Amino acid sequence: MLARRSVLLLPLIAAACGSDDVPRSFPLPSYRYLTPIRLNVAAVEVDDRTTPAGGSSVEGLSPVRPSDALKQMANDRLVAGGSAGRAVFVIDQASLRRVGGGIEGTMAVHLDVFAGPGGERAGFAEARVARRRTSTDTDEDSRAVLYDFTMQMMTDMNVEFEFQVKRSLRDWTQATAGSAPPPPPVQTEDLSAPTNLAPARPGTPVLRR
């Protein structure tokens, strides 16, 4: 009986092992389901001003680079609804660094509005978020870990960016159907374990430059 039971379990064990080999997809984040931020300008541009990081950088190992995720957010959320002027979404920082016992990430962007006969800057908004994931795991550089960490940072940035735009560029935003009051800014959090990866609780402002 014992020998027969072992033989019957072999196919189940093989099937269970095989399920772990299913490749995981790592798509860019999408924000098209949200109400767009409509600006009273004729055009919206995206300018990536990030520079290559040093030896501790791991953003290149992530399936979705933080700068690419920020570009996607700008393309999905910002809409030109005016007849003159332009807005420029600038990515100042989008880094993932290996630190002692974990990962540290920082995202910083600003949105400039240029108007008038000379195209001078008429207003701007800045948003910055940071996270740190501390763990004793040896697999901190895995694609899945870096992807999940980047997506959590993007959740923070999406909320913080909308809040700052609606606060600092109120005169340059246009009402859209279904628009809601601006959400509160996000709070920087220290994450101690993979299972604790969650969006930062809104309500407390982050420190800004």
ABEGO torsion letter per residue (X at the ends): XAAAAAAAAAAAAAAAAAAAABBBBBBBBBAAABBBBBBBBABBBBBBABBBBBAABAAAABABBAAAAAAAAAAAABBBABABEBBBBBBABBBBBBBBGEBBBBBBBBBBBBBEAAGBBAEBBBBBBBBBBBBABAAAABAAAAAAAAAAAAAAAAAAAAAAAAAAAAAABBBBBGBBBBBBBBBBBBBABAAABBBBBBGBBBBBX
